[in-house]
Amino acid sequence: MEYMIFAIIAYLLGSIPFGVIVGKVGYNIDIREHGSGNLGATNSFRVLGIKAGTIVIAADILKGTIATVLPLFFDADVYRLIIGLFAVLGHTYPLFARFKGGKAVATSGGILLGINPILFVIMIASFLLTLYISKYVSLSSIITGVVAIIVSILFKDIGLIIVTAGLTIFVFYRHKDNIKRIKNKTEPKITWM
């Protein structure tokens, strides 16, 4: 029963479309009608700018973090990584945005922040370094996933390894079109770094 309750809460948290909310409230824009059409942080940066994008990415990360930390406050006997996966599910297939959501990167990072902050810091460093070198957000997300698996192995936590690997595979899947565009040299690069 505890699993069901926290899984539902996590899914609903994940379903909050912060990209849409920030766009409509702050800019009177539905970001799903601009840029890539995605409601995640990358498109928020692209369409709304750095300030709005920063708010969206922070909120999307916190969805995963809150989902994994919340059971601690209720002393719930649940495996928090599994609960966190429901936040990613909500972010990717959100109830409040016609089940068309983001690409799972920020909320996945938020889960890992709630479980292992050191891993999260390493992931942020990996993402920013790859982004600085390549200028591709999608490639940076994918490489960071691979780095997260390697670091998880070093921590020797089987559950963390399995979940991190699963999330990384999902991130690869969600970026399959981006991978094709990178190969064809048609993937947009960032211009602000």
HELIX and SHEET records of a PDB file:
HELIX    1   1 GLU A    2  GLY A   14  1                                  13    
HELIX    2   2 PHE A   18  TYR A   27  1                                  10    
HELIX    3   3 ILE A   31  GLU A   33  5                                   3    
HELIX    4   4 ALA A   41  LEU A   48  1                                   8    
HELIX    5   5 ILE A   50  PHE A   73  1                                  24    
HELIX    6   6 ARG A   80  THR A   92  1                                  13    
HELIX    7   7 LEU A   95  ALA A   97  5                                   3    
HELIX    8   8 VAL A  105  ILE A  115  1                                  11    
HELIX    9   9 PRO A  117  SER A  134  1                                  18    
HELIX   10  10 VAL A  137  PHE A  155  1                                  19    
HELIX   11  11 ILE A  158  ARG A  174  1                                  17    
HELIX   12  12 LYS A  176  LYS A  183  1                                   8    
END                                                                             
